[in-house]
């Protein structure tokens, strides 16, 4: 009940982020129900049904990552003096954030169930002249237990991940009750600029993932890697190879972002380059992981287009929905992480402005950081996409 009351009084931007989490959860729930409908309607195609379910875990992971990022930037998760006095310390606020995440995701799952049943004609006849009946296997009965289990995946996973992420982060300073929590940054200790240690492991995982894809995609690559809606011959090993590559890019992302900060400060830097490099080094751990995931998704999109983008109707409706979910959630996660980093350095920016630094210096430093990340991560994305598509198109 407290989570619902806090949701009613939150800032519109925060409420919009929660609605986006609910929308993403609805999309994933719909994909899971489609996989269940296919399994019920084609009991002899168990391998294809399992592969459909495996593909659904890609947008599910992206949705959980986005839900965690939204929970971290939620003002209601920051300790306040008034809330601490009534017993809502950091631990209970973490539980409250997990409950709020679960509520948002459960709302999305319920919307997905209603929309799925409506398209199947289980509620009020077949809409769209029955055009979606074949895709959703409307003639096959749905096991109630399986429906409830699949719809509970996103709320449980997102709530658990949000609780663990908020529990592990540094404790914020108390925010006064008379100050808007959405405008005041978290007064954490300065982020350590020690270099992340995951770069070698990330490179090794990327190489292993590309090797797995190359080994398991020998032969006709176009028949081995159909996307959702064309699952008939997709080997699970190719999906596993892409997952290894994505994990490797996410692991190497913080180290690459840290190196970008070091490069900005090389060869007699001025004030703008020094400020941009220092900030980027401090924020490498926060934005490097989401940036690496975005690179993995974009490289997969480029490779998929190289394989299937030239044929007639190369992508089915489930492919389009899954691609929109993954691209949207990963991009929104990156933007949300950047917003969290901006909130954390607000007091530093205000201190620089009070000392007489012009606002143009701060804007120039921000643009320089973005340009440095683009120069490093854009070629990396293209290279990974080309290496992933090469054995499939050979």
Buried (B, 14 or more C-beta within 10 A) or exposed (E): EEBEEBBEEBBEEBEEBBEBBBBBBBBBBBBBBBBBBBBBBBEEBEBBBBBBBBBBBBBBBBBBBBBBBBBBBBBBBBBBEEBBEEEBEBEBBBBBBBBBBBBBBBBBBBBBBEBBBBBBBBEEEBBEEEEBBEBBBBEBEBEEEBBEEBBBBBBBBBBBBBBEBBEEBEEBEBBEEEEEBBEBBBEEEEBEBEBBEBBEBBBBBBBBBBBBBBEBBEEEBBEBBBBBBBBEBBBEBBBBBBBBBBBBBBBBBBBBBBBBBBBBBEEEBEEBBBBBBBBBBBBBBBBBBBBBBBBBBBBBBBBBBBBBEEEEEBBBEBBEBBBEBBBBBBBBBBBBBBBBBBBBBBEBBEEBEEEEBEEEBBEBBBEBBEEBBEEBBEEBBBEBBBBBBBBBEE
